[in-house]
Amino acid sequence: MGLEKWLNDRDVQKVEVLKNKKVIAVIEEFLSLCKPDKAVAIDDSPEDIDYVRQLSIDLGEEIKLEKEGHTVHYDSYFDQARDKANTRLLVPAAEKEKFGSHINTKDRDEGLEEVLRIMDGAMRGKIAIIRFFCLGPTNSRFSISALQITDSAYVAHSEDLLYRKGYEQFKRLEGSEDFFYLIHSAGELTDKNVTKNIDDRRIYIDLEEDRVLSVNNQYAGNSLGLKKLALRLAINKAVNEDWLTEHMFISAVHALGKERKTYFLGAFPSACGKTSTAMVPGNSIVGDDIAYLRINENGEIRAVNIESGIFGIIKDVSPEDDPEIYKSLTTPNETIFSNIQITDGRPYWLGMGDQAKIPETGINWTSSLLGEWEAGKKDDDGNELMFAHPNSRYTIRIEELDNCDEKLHNPDGVKVSGILYGGRDSDISVPFYETFSWNHGVVLGASVESETTSATLGKAGVRTHQPMANLDFIVVPLGKYLEAHFDFGRMVNKEHRPLIFSTNYFLKDENGKYYDAILDKKIWLLWAEARVHGEYDAIKTPIGYIPKYEDLVKLFKEAFNKDYNRERYEAEFSIRVQKLLDKVDRIETIFRSEQDVPNEFFEELEKQRKRLVEAKEKHGTDIIPPSRME
């Protein structure tokens, strides 16, 4: 059949010059299946990238806004978040059990038959856009090439902001088949330009072919194959090789009064402070979401951001809490908003600052179904419709931020000196502590829990288990995933092994008030940075090393000119023994039900239990204040 059926001569040449038989085979297979009217192949040239940006506007997938470079995109009313139920890992039926209950699987043969049937003709009447990207910096040992075929110009434009150009990287493959490929179709559209056949929405991950097949959706978490979908492919690839793929930010903590910065990784479940930790004022950011970790010839852990942009939740981005992001979102530059309110070409979102100034009419995430929004408008069940969706998003390049770190595109990555694991816990864990060892840190990460809030599920305080803040994306058995972490630590040179820390910004007093203010996390990070460089002593407790009071007093005064009183310190850094023992029991029960969990995990958990029991016997109390352990 040949590429000539869909591509013009110039675009055929762009594909053929790659000299990659698999690339050509994938393009021919899926254009034949999806049946677009035509296709375009996009290289790294500014002209081609501008074409995609303009196509999204011409097709009505994005609407220009008042500020230069700003556009807004709307997903279907029924397509406003990741579709967990229809996001499935395709595995042979005989192997289903070994993957564990946390993975949503489907028999590979049945799944492929189903999704390929749905994709048959899904691009009819549309233009297929063939893109070439690179996950991680280009021309690097971290680089993974990714081929994307989509019929959504919005998806293709979003990827220009989020990922590095990869056409030249595909040339460097020299015909290798070692790349991911991601096929997406928004499917048939309504007269409002949104996906029509939502009931046939499917997002299937096929590890055998390193590919994702996604159809009948537009929301970026379902349609941008390079993001959380390719994260799953990379986790599988890393675990089966000698490196790690993690759901982590990369941020540089800048020491107070010194020309020194230290790079940290951080894994936090949703609503646990991940973005705000990555963006602490005075620090600089490499990435906010996904990191690849490799060990270099010196035995150091190096990490890169696989992305070059941010697809962030815009709710509560305000000049007070997120000054860097807010500044970018209100400055003329290339920005895509999604599912917010637009009135007279201006964007409005939940929690942007002065809610009293939100116009009472406009278009928003409900308009494709219910027409123009107005204050007080209700859905069919009588619920009042908010002017913007809580999961509304913004897409920008990290380089638009004033606090972008200069090593964003360093092909060697950054040296990792510390790793943070955070959760949401109102009554158990202290705000910050350092683990005793790498293995202790792995168990800490695997034991992350997050309490639900009334704003999300209608019932507060329900603890959900979120190992490494990565549970939704782990596509290998948990035992195998943990084994990879233990093995990775053994390969690191001891003198370069990162310190591992626990964070918890959500501890409350007996009146239900948080001990920590929003920016207090800066103090914990400064303490951790100093610990990496051996500048502070610490108090040894059953759970790890906690800060000394006098060091925190000094940091609060130097950073904020704020007093930190002893009473607060004694309260929030007390070790709550019985609650911690109960957590050890919960975590052990969870992992005893998984297959092939390494012995090191249970050995480390038992050490934790023994330390807590001995401390309780020594001090004769369930709650041990830090002054008793100094």
TORSEGU-63720 format. One line per 10 residues: number of its first residue (from 0); their letters; for each residue x, y, z of C-alpha. Coordinates in Angstrom, 3 decimals. Example, Ala and Ser with C-alpha at 12.3 -4.5 7.8 and 13.67 -1.06 7.14 Angstrom:
# residues 2
0) as) 12.300/-4.500/7.800 ~ 13.670/-1.060/7.140
END
This chain:
# residues 630
0) mglekwlndr) 0.000/0.000/0.000 ~ 2.760/2.448/0.950 ~ 2.809/5.724/2.846 ~ 1.865/7.636/-0.319 ~ -1.806/6.879/0.279 ~ -1.870/9.336/3.209 ~ 1.311/11.421/3.084 ~ 2.547/13.898/0.499 ~ 5.972/13.352/-1.060 ~ 7.752/15.641/1.390
10) dvqkvevlkn) 6.293/13.843/4.420 ~ 7.008/10.416/2.945 ~ 10.638/11.512/2.677 ~ 10.636/12.610/6.346 ~ 9.635/9.113/7.403 ~ 11.859/7.207/5.007 ~ 14.991/9.151/5.922 ~ 14.742/7.648/9.424 ~ 15.618/4.256/7.857 ~ 13.538/2.460/10.451
20) kkviavieef) 11.424/-0.445/9.236 ~ 9.422/-0.644/12.454 ~ 8.470/3.046/12.285 ~ 7.158/2.579/8.750 ~ 5.328/-0.638/9.681 ~ 3.592/0.986/12.679 ~ 2.506/4.013/10.636 ~ 1.161/1.884/7.801 ~ -0.645/-0.498/10.168 ~ -2.494/2.150/12.130
30) lslckpdkav) -3.281/4.506/9.282 ~ -4.768/1.533/7.457 ~ -6.791/0.637/10.545 ~ -7.937/4.116/11.645 ~ -8.577/5.375/8.076 ~ -7.841/9.123/8.278 ~ -8.468/11.230/5.196 ~ -4.785/12.139/5.202 ~ -1.744/12.246/7.463 ~ 1.126/14.644/8.141
40) aiddspedid) 4.577/13.789/9.462 ~ 6.009/16.453/11.766 ~ 9.757/16.898/12.217 ~ 11.644/19.210/14.605 ~ 11.430/22.304/12.386 ~ 9.689/25.457/13.690 ~ 7.512/25.458/10.569 ~ 6.117/21.994/11.268 ~ 5.534/22.708/14.952 ~ 3.783/26.007/14.111
50) yvrqlsidlg) 1.573/24.077/11.699 ~ 0.328/21.832/14.515 ~ -0.318/24.790/16.825 ~ -2.341/26.596/14.153 ~ -4.179/23.410/13.145 ~ -5.522/23.035/16.675 ~ -7.017/26.529/16.438 ~ -8.313/26.028/12.896 ~ -10.055/22.797/13.917 ~ -11.613/24.425/16.975
60) eeiklekegh) -9.779/22.182/19.434 ~ -8.246/25.283/21.003 ~ -9.600/28.820/21.239 ~ -7.397/31.898/21.298 ~ -7.536/34.013/24.449 ~ -6.827/37.647/25.186 ~ -3.131/37.243/26.008 ~ -0.721/36.419/23.179 ~ 0.011/32.699/23.003 ~ -2.768/31.696/25.409
70) tvhydsyfdq) -5.413/29.208/24.272 ~ -8.104/27.127/25.953 ~ -9.196/23.557/25.214 ~ -12.366/21.816/26.399 ~ -12.771/18.107/26.940 ~ -16.105/16.345/26.962 ~ -18.291/16.860/30.037 ~ -17.790/13.123/30.600 ~ -14.018/13.132/30.030 ~ -12.525/15.269/32.783
80) ardkantrll) -9.999/12.934/34.446 ~ -8.023/9.738/34.032 ~ -10.383/6.844/33.301 ~ -9.085/4.206/35.708 ~ -11.792/1.658/34.910 ~ -10.990/1.571/31.197 ~ -7.215/1.917/31.537 ~ -6.002/-1.659/31.471 ~ -2.790/-3.594/31.236 ~ -2.955/-6.276/28.560
90) vpaaekekfg) -1.502/-9.537/29.900 ~ -1.898/-13.202/28.969 ~ -4.771/-14.663/30.972 ~ -2.494/-17.301/32.501 ~ -0.268/-14.606/34.038 ~ -3.008/-12.399/35.515 ~ -2.601/-13.555/39.129 ~ 1.084/-12.684/39.432 ~ 0.419/-9.003/38.756 ~ -1.525/-8.542/41.982
100) shintkdrde) -4.847/-6.913/42.752 ~ -3.597/-3.334/42.300 ~ -3.264/-3.688/38.525 ~ -6.344/-3.429/36.318 ~ -5.644/-6.120/33.717 ~ -7.358/-7.608/30.688 ~ -6.575/-10.705/28.689 ~ -4.206/-9.535/25.975 ~ -5.849/-11.364/23.074 ~ -9.347/-10.220/24.055
110) gleevlrimd) -8.209/-6.677/24.739 ~ -6.420/-6.290/21.421 ~ -9.363/-7.690/19.502 ~ -11.684/-5.245/21.274 ~ -9.616/-2.061/21.015 ~ -8.555/-2.645/17.415 ~ -12.205/-3.154/16.494 ~ -13.137/0.152/18.147 ~ -10.221/1.926/16.449 ~ -11.235/0.668/13.009
120) gamrgkiaii) -12.200/3.832/11.115 ~ -11.893/6.041/14.232 ~ -9.969/8.725/12.306 ~ -12.291/8.831/9.320 ~ -12.730/12.399/8.036 ~ -9.739/13.663/10.034 ~ -6.000/14.309/9.765 ~ -3.606/11.896/11.428 ~ -0.611/13.675/12.954 ~ 2.623/11.668/13.182
130) rffclgptns) 4.980/12.974/15.874 ~ 8.470/12.090/17.063 ~ 9.451/12.891/20.661 ~ 12.129/12.058/23.193 ~ 11.470/11.102/26.811 ~ 14.375/12.505/28.798 ~ 17.129/14.750/27.378 ~ 18.140/14.010/23.794 ~ 21.396/12.268/22.890 ~ 21.667/10.856/26.400
140) rfsisalqit) 21.812/7.433/28.049 ~ 18.426/8.394/29.519 ~ 16.787/9.016/26.121 ~ 13.769/6.944/25.103 ~ 12.287/7.689/21.695 ~ 8.514/7.835/21.385 ~ 6.378/7.763/18.241 ~ 2.907/9.302/18.618 ~ 0.093/9.065/16.075 ~ -3.023/11.058/16.949
150) dsayvahsed) -5.957/12.729/15.216 ~ -6.044/15.485/17.843 ~ -4.048/18.633/17.092 ~ -4.586/19.628/20.753 ~ -2.810/16.457/21.882 ~ 0.034/17.047/19.433 ~ 0.346/20.709/20.460 ~ 0.319/19.806/24.173 ~ 3.179/17.412/23.578 ~ 5.214/20.225/22.015
160) llyrkgyeqf) 5.032/22.037/25.349 ~ 5.575/18.946/27.483 ~ 8.269/16.945/25.664 ~ 11.525/17.397/23.863 ~ 11.691/17.260/20.095 ~ 12.608/13.758/18.983 ~ 12.804/13.564/15.206 ~ 16.611/13.838/15.182 ~ 16.728/11.367/18.081 ~ 14.903/8.826/15.897
170) krlegsedff) 17.694/9.187/13.354 ~ 20.180/8.244/16.073 ~ 18.324/4.951/16.570 ~ 19.850/3.824/13.265 ~ 16.924/1.502/12.617 ~ 16.619/0.134/16.165 ~ 13.173/-1.060/17.270 ~ 13.802/0.167/20.829 ~ 11.170/2.887/21.072 ~ 7.683/3.359/22.515
180) ylihsagelt) 4.743/3.980/20.243 ~ 1.438/5.506/21.189 ~ -1.701/5.527/19.061 ~ -4.580/7.841/19.955 ~ -7.884/8.835/18.403 ~ -10.505/11.138/19.869 ~ -12.932/9.140/17.766 ~ -16.143/10.506/16.307 ~ -16.838/14.056/17.493 ~ -20.104/15.827/18.315
190) dknvtknidd) -21.076/19.149/16.775 ~ -19.421/20.726/19.843 ~ -16.081/19.161/18.884 ~ -15.902/16.698/21.771 ~ -15.725/12.912/21.828 ~ -19.096/11.327/21.110 ~ -18.702/7.627/21.923 ~ -17.568/7.880/25.547 ~ -18.913/4.393/26.336 ~ -16.265/3.018/23.975
200) rriyidleed) -13.411/4.869/25.666 ~ -10.431/2.519/25.991 ~ -6.819/3.049/27.110 ~ -4.871/-0.184/26.819 ~ -1.190/-0.670/27.695 ~ 0.579/-3.470/25.837 ~ 3.943/-4.240/27.452 ~ 4.855/-6.878/24.884 ~ 4.964/-4.243/22.143 ~ 5.951/-1.203/24.285
210) rvlsvnnqya) 2.818/0.577/23.091 ~ -0.390/2.267/24.222 ~ -3.643/2.171/22.273 ~ -6.117/4.891/23.277 ~ -9.448/5.767/21.665 ~ -12.597/7.851/22.246 ~ -11.103/10.343/24.686 ~ -9.582/13.835/24.768 ~ -8.556/14.561/28.384 ~ -4.749/14.670/28.346
220) gnslglkkla) -4.316/12.029/31.053 ~ -6.032/9.555/28.725 ~ -4.856/10.860/25.359 ~ -1.251/12.069/25.800 ~ 0.435/8.719/25.538 ~ 3.825/10.095/26.559 ~ 2.684/11.047/30.058 ~ 1.288/8.582/32.609 ~ 0.750/5.919/29.944 ~ 4.388/5.907/28.829
230) lrlainkavn) 5.289/6.065/32.538 ~ 3.896/2.553/32.823 ~ 5.920/1.363/29.837 ~ 9.070/2.892/31.327 ~ 8.498/1.333/34.765 ~ 8.331/-2.068/33.114 ~ 11.434/-1.367/31.034 ~ 13.431/-0.048/34.000 ~ 12.540/-2.875/36.380 ~ 13.669/-5.412/33.804
240) edwltehmfi) 16.966/-3.607/33.273 ~ 19.140/-1.866/35.893 ~ 17.505/1.515/36.504 ~ 14.316/3.037/37.938 ~ 11.361/5.045/36.646 ~ 9.578/6.929/39.428 ~ 6.604/9.241/39.898 ~ 8.854/11.926/41.395 ~ 9.682/15.601/41.116 ~ 13.284/16.816/40.882
250) savhalgker) 14.104/20.024/42.738 ~ 17.241/21.814/43.909 ~ 17.241/23.060/47.503 ~ 19.345/26.211/47.824 ~ 21.209/26.535/51.130 ~ 20.612/29.729/53.092 ~ 23.431/32.208/52.761 ~ 25.627/29.853/50.715 ~ 26.426/29.307/47.064 ~ 25.253/25.700/47.273
260) ktyflgafps) 22.313/23.736/45.996 ~ 21.455/20.095/46.487 ~ 19.134/18.013/44.330 ~ 16.244/16.069/45.829 ~ 13.613/13.747/44.417 ~ 10.126/13.630/45.905 ~ 7.200/11.191/45.662 ~ 3.846/12.360/47.031 ~ 0.328/11.047/46.359 ~ -2.256/13.488/45.035
270) acgktstamv) -3.151/16.336/47.439 ~ -0.115/15.699/49.642 ~ 2.042/18.679/48.696 ~ 4.069/17.408/45.743 ~ 3.895/20.508/43.544 ~ 4.240/22.941/46.440 ~ 7.334/21.072/47.668 ~ 8.890/21.093/44.200 ~ 8.149/24.828/43.933 ~ 9.194/26.057/47.401
280) pgnsivgddi) 10.260/29.726/47.074 ~ 14.024/30.113/46.871 ~ 14.583/26.699/45.315 ~ 14.722/25.736/41.626 ~ 12.846/23.074/39.703 ~ 13.998/20.475/37.194 ~ 10.712/18.557/36.980 ~ 7.387/18.183/38.760 ~ 6.178/14.699/37.860 ~ 8.302/11.831/36.461
290) aylrinenge) 11.987/10.963/36.798 ~ 14.323/8.401/35.288 ~ 17.118/7.273/37.657 ~ 20.398/5.707/36.547 ~ 23.746/5.025/38.227 ~ 26.803/6.547/36.563 ~ 30.387/5.291/36.421 ~ 31.158/6.914/39.802 ~ 28.344/5.040/41.520 ~ 26.159/8.161/41.825
300) iravniesgi) 22.422/8.198/41.225 ~ 21.661/10.634/38.415 ~ 18.119/11.686/37.545 ~ 16.430/13.452/34.648 ~ 12.990/14.886/34.102 ~ 11.462/12.921/31.232 ~ 9.431/16.031/30.356 ~ 10.263/19.646/29.582 ~ 6.875/21.060/30.536 ~ 4.177/20.955/33.210
310) fgiikdvspe) 0.614/19.655/32.870 ~ -0.626/20.905/36.217 ~ -3.836/21.217/38.178 ~ -4.708/24.909/38.095 ~ -7.132/24.883/41.033 ~ -5.794/27.053/43.883 ~ -2.886/28.462/41.856 ~ -2.753/31.978/43.293 ~ -0.187/34.758/43.649 ~ 0.157/33.936/47.363
320) ddpeiykslt) 0.611/30.142/47.216 ~ 2.171/29.609/43.764 ~ 3.762/32.900/42.718 ~ 6.029/31.456/39.997 ~ 3.262/29.514/38.255 ~ 0.732/32.325/38.661 ~ 3.154/34.780/37.085 ~ 3.624/32.487/34.092 ~ -0.130/31.946/33.679 ~ -0.772/35.679/33.592
330) tpnetifsni) 2.081/36.565/31.222 ~ 1.903/36.382/27.402 ~ 3.582/33.110/26.425 ~ 2.587/29.748/24.991 ~ 0.057/28.312/27.440 ~ -2.859/25.908/27.052 ~ -5.648/26.098/29.637 ~ -8.229/23.345/29.829 ~ -11.721/23.110/31.309 ~ -11.732/26.515/33.016
340) qitdgrpywl) -14.191/29.406/32.547 ~ -13.604/31.909/29.757 ~ -15.365/35.279/29.648 ~ -14.382/37.917/27.083 ~ -11.210/36.005/26.286 ~ -9.989/35.907/29.887 ~ -9.410/32.738/31.927 ~ -10.855/32.089/35.401 ~ -10.228/29.115/37.668 ~ -11.099/27.900/41.140
350) gmgdqakipe) -8.935/29.385/43.878 ~ -7.142/31.894/41.639 ~ -7.281/34.576/44.314 ~ -10.180/37.002/44.326 ~ -13.253/34.819/43.731 ~ -15.547/37.859/44.008 ~ -14.358/39.021/40.592 ~ -15.402/35.861/38.722 ~ -17.884/36.830/35.970 ~ -21.330/35.319/36.346
360) tginwtssll) -21.525/34.126/32.721 ~ -19.131/32.484/30.303 ~ -18.212/29.232/28.598 ~ -16.649/26.390/30.543 ~ -16.311/22.620/30.892 ~ -20.104/22.158/30.903 ~ -20.798/24.192/27.766 ~ -20.353/21.379/25.244 ~ -23.298/19.623/26.899 ~ -25.347/22.313/28.597
370) geweagkkdd) -24.577/25.531/26.721 ~ -23.239/28.772/28.193 ~ -22.631/28.730/31.933 ~ -24.164/31.204/34.343 ~ -23.952/31.515/38.110 ~ -26.423/29.207/39.863 ~ -26.798/26.819/36.924 ~ -27.470/23.230/38.031 ~ -27.037/19.780/36.535 ~ -29.866/17.278/36.035
380) dgnelmfahp) -29.476/16.084/39.655 ~ -29.854/19.570/41.072 ~ -26.179/20.067/41.885 ~ -24.862/23.570/41.292 ~ -22.203/23.632/38.571 ~ -18.926/25.314/39.420 ~ -17.585/27.856/36.940 ~ -14.421/25.738/36.446 ~ -13.760/22.054/36.910 ~ -11.693/21.069/40.001
390) nsrytiriee) -9.381/19.106/37.684 ~ -8.896/22.013/35.258 ~ -5.336/22.181/33.951 ~ -2.615/24.356/32.503 ~ 0.168/23.282/30.148 ~ 3.376/25.311/30.007 ~ 7.082/24.870/29.366 ~ 9.194/24.708/32.528 ~ 11.511/27.292/30.988 ~ 8.695/29.840/31.315
400) ldncdeklhn) 9.226/29.742/35.104 ~ 11.750/32.073/36.688 ~ 12.808/29.265/39.054 ~ 13.620/26.801/36.246 ~ 16.907/25.055/37.062 ~ 19.698/25.414/34.503 ~ 20.238/21.637/34.448 ~ 16.770/20.886/33.054 ~ 18.213/19.527/29.795 ~ 21.552/18.229/31.097
410) pdgvkvsgil) 22.097/14.899/29.282 ~ 23.889/13.536/32.367 ~ 21.044/14.497/34.689 ~ 21.601/15.780/38.223 ~ 23.205/14.041/41.182 ~ 20.520/12.851/43.617 ~ 21.493/13.568/47.228 ~ 18.126/13.134/48.912 ~ 14.766/11.441/48.356 ~ 11.509/12.539/49.993
420) yggrdsdisv) 8.422/10.386/50.517 ~ 5.301/12.254/51.608 ~ 1.782/11.319/52.599 ~ -1.290/12.867/54.204 ~ -1.512/11.825/57.856 ~ -3.375/13.762/60.528 ~ -2.409/11.809/63.646 ~ 0.579/9.462/63.251 ~ 3.826/10.623/61.716 ~ 6.054/13.564/62.639
430) pfyetfswnh) 6.458/16.325/60.021 ~ 9.934/15.235/58.947 ~ 12.529/12.566/59.668 ~ 15.499/10.847/58.081 ~ 15.602/7.070/57.682 ~ 18.450/4.904/58.978 ~ 19.459/3.357/55.652 ~ 18.568/2.811/51.996 ~ 16.572/-0.339/52.840 ~ 14.741/1.498/55.609
440) gvvlgasves) 13.941/4.186/53.043 ~ 12.570/1.647/50.559 ~ 10.197/0.363/53.244 ~ 9.218/3.948/54.073 ~ 8.377/4.578/50.418 ~ 6.484/1.315/50.114 ~ 4.465/2.198/53.239 ~ 3.188/5.615/52.111 ~ -0.430/6.205/53.088 ~ -2.707/9.095/52.226
450) ettsatlgka) -5.902/10.136/53.993 ~ -8.830/11.094/51.828 ~ -10.355/14.528/52.314 ~ -14.031/15.467/52.367 ~ -13.453/17.524/49.234 ~ -12.522/14.456/47.224 ~ -14.628/11.538/48.356 ~ -17.121/12.982/50.822 ~ -15.545/11.156/53.778 ~ -12.395/12.355/55.480
460) gvrthqpman) -9.706/10.258/57.122 ~ -9.861/7.074/55.054 ~ -6.293/5.812/54.640 ~ -5.293/4.574/51.209 ~ -2.053/2.721/50.564 ~ 0.120/4.413/47.918 ~ 3.544/2.711/47.674 ~ 6.098/5.219/46.360 ~ 3.069/7.381/45.378 ~ 3.071/5.219/42.267
470) ldfivvplgk) 0.414/2.545/42.758 ~ -1.776/3.574/39.823 ~ 1.152/3.216/37.436 ~ 3.063/0.150/38.650 ~ 2.589/-2.462/35.925 ~ 4.779/-5.170/37.449 ~ 4.128/-7.273/40.562 ~ 4.776/-5.242/43.723 ~ 7.351/-7.778/44.890 ~ 9.352/-7.339/41.702
480) yleahfdfgr) 9.062/-3.556/41.940 ~ 10.434/-3.543/45.504 ~ 13.213/-5.956/44.595 ~ 14.340/-3.522/41.892 ~ 14.583/-0.771/44.526 ~ 16.637/-2.898/46.910 ~ 18.916/-3.997/44.048 ~ 19.340/-0.414/42.870 ~ 20.528/0.658/46.312 ~ 23.115/-2.101/46.376
490) mvnkehrpli) 24.601/-0.819/43.112 ~ 25.084/2.727/44.431 ~ 28.489/3.691/45.816 ~ 28.013/4.046/49.599 ~ 29.561/7.502/49.722 ~ 27.058/8.719/47.123 ~ 23.974/6.968/48.495 ~ 21.155/9.541/48.946 ~ 19.604/10.151/52.334 ~ 15.907/9.284/52.435
500) fstnyflkde) 13.365/11.375/54.335 ~ 9.699/11.177/55.336 ~ 7.480/14.259/55.144 ~ 4.026/14.841/56.573 ~ 2.621/18.368/56.368 ~ -0.807/17.396/57.693 ~ -0.329/16.493/61.371 ~ -3.063/18.113/63.470 ~ -3.367/19.110/67.125 ~ -6.177/18.017/69.432
510) ngkyydaild) -8.362/20.832/68.043 ~ -7.964/19.670/64.441 ~ -5.596/22.497/63.506 ~ -2.523/21.848/61.362 ~ 0.787/22.345/63.135 ~ 2.505/23.368/59.864 ~ 1.839/26.508/57.879 ~ 1.963/26.137/54.093 ~ 5.524/27.417/53.698 ~ 6.970/25.629/56.741
520) kkiwllwaea) 8.017/22.828/54.386 ~ 10.908/25.099/53.385 ~ 12.381/24.595/56.870 ~ 12.240/20.815/56.627 ~ 13.945/20.966/53.230 ~ 16.688/23.254/54.528 ~ 17.303/20.858/57.411 ~ 17.475/17.898/55.012 ~ 19.878/19.788/52.742 ~ 22.155/20.511/55.691
530) rvhgeydaik) 21.984/16.870/56.840 ~ 23.187/15.756/53.416 ~ 26.287/17.887/53.982 ~ 26.815/16.747/57.583 ~ 26.034/20.114/59.134 ~ 23.435/19.145/61.748 ~ 23.278/16.471/64.404 ~ 19.928/14.752/64.961 ~ 17.996/12.829/67.598 ~ 17.778/9.080/67.051
540) tpigyipkye) 14.224/7.800/67.517 ~ 12.546/4.437/66.807 ~ 11.453/5.682/63.362 ~ 14.588/7.544/62.290 ~ 16.495/10.770/62.899 ~ 14.504/13.898/63.786 ~ 15.754/17.508/63.945 ~ 17.025/19.047/67.158 ~ 14.953/21.900/68.537 ~ 17.733/24.490/68.510
550) dlvklfkeaf) 18.453/23.847/64.810 ~ 14.834/24.399/63.860 ~ 14.696/27.592/65.923 ~ 17.676/28.887/63.970 ~ 16.207/27.918/60.577 ~ 12.792/29.466/61.267 ~ 14.456/32.696/62.354 ~ 16.874/32.865/59.391 ~ 14.360/31.858/56.720 ~ 11.187/33.585/57.941
560) nkdynrerye) 12.213/35.739/60.924 ~ 9.662/33.648/62.771 ~ 9.753/32.124/66.252 ~ 9.388/28.362/66.654 ~ 8.307/27.486/70.158 ~ 9.294/24.465/72.225 ~ 5.696/23.471/72.939 ~ 4.938/23.041/69.236 ~ 8.181/21.121/68.705 ~ 7.449/18.696/71.548
570) aefsirvqkl) 3.922/18.108/70.247 ~ 4.586/17.585/66.548 ~ 7.819/15.608/66.893 ~ 6.509/13.191/69.512 ~ 6.634/9.519/68.537 ~ 3.133/8.039/68.655 ~ 4.160/4.451/69.302 ~ 0.894/2.525/69.212 ~ -0.361/4.269/66.085 ~ 2.953/3.501/64.389
580) ldkvdrieti) 2.765/-0.139/65.472 ~ -0.743/-0.338/64.036 ~ 0.629/1.005/60.742 ~ 3.398/-1.618/60.716 ~ 0.701/-4.283/61.087 ~ -1.361/-2.766/58.253 ~ 1.586/-2.630/55.881 ~ 2.734/-6.139/56.718 ~ -0.758/-7.522/56.051 ~ -0.843/-5.823/52.653
590) frseqdvpne) 2.530/-7.143/51.516 ~ 2.044/-10.658/52.913 ~ -0.781/-10.956/50.369 ~ 1.593/-10.125/47.466 ~ 3.822/-12.619/45.701 ~ 7.624/-12.709/45.899 ~ 8.109/-9.721/48.199 ~ 11.845/-9.647/49.087 ~ 12.862/-10.863/52.551 ~ 14.648/-7.536/53.112
600) ffeelekqrk) 11.271/-5.837/53.220 ~ 9.884/-7.932/56.074 ~ 13.218/-7.886/57.909 ~ 13.239/-4.090/57.852 ~ 9.596/-3.955/58.927 ~ 10.367/-6.238/61.874 ~ 13.279/-3.994/62.918 ~ 10.827/-1.096/62.950 ~ 8.390/-3.024/65.113 ~ 11.135/-4.056/67.544
610) rlveakekhg) 12.438/-0.487/67.934 ~ 8.931/0.795/68.698 ~ 8.187/-1.927/71.248 ~ 11.505/-1.376/73.019 ~ 10.926/2.381/73.131 ~ 7.475/1.893/74.620 ~ 8.875/-0.417/77.310 ~ 11.766/1.954/78.077 ~ 9.678/5.117/78.375 ~ 6.462/3.540/79.658
620) tdiippsrme) 4.200/5.561/77.359 ~ 2.545/5.442/73.951 ~ 3.584/9.010/73.129 ~ 7.280/9.817/73.522 ~ 8.255/13.496/73.224 ~ 11.612/14.354/71.656 ~ 12.983/15.725/74.949 ~ 12.832/12.171/76.365 ~ 14.976/10.831/73.500 ~ 17.750/13.442/73.391
END
